Amino acid sequence: MTLDSIEAKIGSLAPDFKLPATNGQEISLTDFRGKQNVIVFFIRETTCPQCRTHVAHLGRMYSQFREAGTEVIVILGEGPEKARQYAEEIGLPFPILCDPDRAVYHLYELEKYFLLFQRTASLVVDKDGVVRYLKRTTVPNIWLQESRELYGFILSLEERQRK
């Protein structure tokens, strides 16, 4: 089930956030404004196998995304220690941002569905801070092909930005 958003919609300015990352830095969405496109992925739970597969794909494709002028931000609703452990288990080349209170999840309207199922989302924010791609769901199976779809979208976005 894909869900519509009130706060973040395609064509709207992405709501900003600043979160601690597993590399010890605090990272804000506006850090990339005017510099790079950004893929933002919200992990449903550390136990979600589809999310883990998607994050691992993003990690393997990271150099391709970087070559296409895009950074990857992954947000986990856990503290730094759990996020660090998750990143190390998968062997990620990028840090995971920690949102233990899930305040950014709420900012992007990713509250739990029926108080049970954590909503998750994948989005692309362009260099101007505008949401260009957005997919929200409570069913994480869609993430199994998402990395390739995102890469194709990023390439088309870069092509449009060059024109």
C-alpha positions as CSV (number, residue, x, y, z in Angstrom):
1,M,0.0,0.0,0.0
2,T,1.5,3.3,-1.0
3,L,0.5,6.3,1.0
4,D,0.1,10.0,0.1
5,S,1.9,12.7,2.1
6,I,0.8,16.1,3.4
7,E,4.3,17.4,4.4
8,A,6.4,16.0,1.6
9,K,5.0,15.7,-1.9
10,I,6.6,15.5,-5.2
11,G,7.5,19.0,-6.2
12,S,7.5,20.4,-2.6
13,L,10.5,21.4,-0.6
14,A,11.6,18.5,1.5
15,P,11.2,19.0,5.2
16,D,14.7,19.5,6.7
17,F,16.1,17.5,9.6
18,K,19.4,17.1,11.4
19,L,20.4,13.8,12.9
20,P,23.4,12.2,14.5
21,A,25.1,9.7,12.2
22,T,27.1,6.5,12.8
23,N,30.3,8.3,11.7
24,G,30.0,10.7,14.7
25,Q,28.8,13.7,12.6
26,E,25.4,15.4,12.6
27,I,24.0,15.4,9.1
28,S,21.3,17.7,7.8
29,L,19.3,17.4,4.6
30,T,20.3,21.0,3.8
31,D,24.0,20.1,4.0
32,F,23.5,18.8,0.4
33,R,21.5,21.8,-1.0
34,G,23.1,23.3,-4.1
35,K,25.6,20.4,-4.2
36,Q,24.1,17.0,-4.7
37,N,20.9,15.1,-5.1
38,V,20.0,12.9,-2.1
39,I,18.3,9.5,-1.8
40,V,16.7,9.2,1.6
41,F,15.6,5.8,2.8
42,F,13.8,5.1,6.1
43,I,14.4,1.7,7.5
44,R,11.3,0.0,8.7
45,E,13.0,-2.0,11.5
46,T,16.4,-3.7,11.8
47,T,14.6,-7.0,11.6
48,C,13.0,-6.3,8.2
49,P,14.7,-8.5,5.7
50,Q,13.5,-6.5,2.7
51,C,14.8,-3.3,4.2
52,R,18.2,-5.0,4.9
53,T,18.3,-6.2,1.3
54,H,17.5,-2.7,-0.1
55,V,20.1,-1.0,2.2
56,A,22.7,-3.6,1.1
57,H,21.9,-2.8,-2.6
58,L,22.2,0.9,-1.9
59,G,25.6,0.1,-0.4
60,R,26.8,-1.9,-3.4
61,M,25.6,0.8,-5.8
62,Y,26.9,3.7,-3.7
63,S,29.8,4.5,-6.1
64,Q,27.4,4.6,-9.0
65,F,25.1,6.9,-7.1
66,R,28.0,9.1,-6.2
67,E,29.2,9.2,-9.9
68,A,25.7,10.4,-10.7
69,G,26.0,13.3,-8.3
70,T,23.9,11.7,-5.6
71,E,24.4,11.0,-1.8
72,V,22.6,8.3,0.1
73,I,21.1,8.9,3.5
74,V,19.6,6.0,5.4
75,I,17.6,6.7,8.6
76,L,17.0,4.2,11.4
77,G,14.6,4.7,14.3
78,E,17.2,3.5,16.8
79,G,20.1,4.9,18.7
80,P,23.8,5.1,17.6
81,E,25.0,1.8,18.9
82,K,22.2,-0.2,17.2
83,A,22.7,1.8,14.0
84,R,26.5,1.3,14.1
85,Q,26.0,-2.5,14.5
86,Y,23.5,-2.6,11.7
87,A,25.8,-0.7,9.3
88,E,28.8,-2.9,10.2
89,E,26.8,-6.1,9.7
90,I,25.9,-5.0,6.2
91,G,29.2,-3.3,5.5
92,L,27.8,0.0,4.4
93,P,30.1,2.7,2.8
94,F,27.9,5.5,4.1
95,P,26.7,6.3,7.6
96,I,23.3,5.6,9.0
97,L,21.4,8.5,10.7
98,C,19.9,7.8,14.1
99,D,16.3,8.9,14.9
100,P,15.5,7.0,18.1
101,D,12.4,9.1,18.8
102,R,11.3,8.8,15.2
103,A,10.8,12.5,15.0
104,V,11.9,12.6,11.4
105,Y,9.7,9.6,10.6
106,H,6.8,11.6,12.0
107,L,7.9,14.7,10.0
108,Y,7.6,12.6,6.9
109,E,4.3,11.1,8.1
110,L,5.7,7.6,8.7
111,E,3.8,6.8,11.9
112,K,3.0,3.2,12.6
113,Y,0.0,1.9,10.8
114,F,-2.6,0.7,13.2
115,L,0.1,1.2,15.9
116,L,1.7,-2.1,14.6
117,F,3.4,-1.7,11.2
118,Q,6.1,0.9,10.8
119,R,5.7,2.9,7.6
120,T,8.7,3.3,5.5
121,A,9.7,5.5,2.6
122,S,12.2,6.1,-0.1
123,L,12.6,9.5,-1.7
124,V,14.9,11.6,-3.9
125,V,15.6,15.2,-3.1
126,D,17.2,17.2,-5.8
127,K,20.0,19.7,-5.5
128,D,17.5,22.5,-4.8
129,G,15.9,20.6,-1.9
130,V,12.8,19.6,-3.9
131,V,11.2,16.2,-3.6
132,R,11.4,14.6,-7.0
133,Y,10.6,10.9,-6.2
134,L,8.6,9.6,-3.3
135,K,7.4,6.2,-2.3
136,R,5.8,5.4,1.1
137,T,4.6,2.0,2.1
138,T,3.7,-0.3,5.0
139,V,4.6,-3.4,2.8
140,P,8.4,-3.5,2.5
141,N,8.4,-6.1,-0.4
142,I,8.5,-3.2,-2.8
143,W,12.1,-2.4,-1.7
144,L,13.5,-5.5,-3.3
145,Q,13.7,-3.8,-6.8
146,E,13.9,-0.3,-5.5
147,S,17.7,0.3,-5.8
148,R,17.6,-0.2,-9.6
149,E,14.5,2.0,-9.9
150,L,16.2,4.7,-7.9
151,Y,19.4,4.5,-10.0
152,G,17.4,4.9,-13.2
153,F,15.5,7.8,-11.7
154,I,18.8,9.5,-10.6
155,L,20.3,9.1,-14.1
156,S,17.3,10.8,-15.7
157,L,17.3,13.5,-13.1
158,E,21.0,14.2,-13.7
159,E,20.3,14.4,-17.5
160,R,17.5,16.9,-16.9
161,Q,19.7,19.0,-14.6
162,R,22.4,19.2,-17.2
163,K,20.1,20.7,-19.8
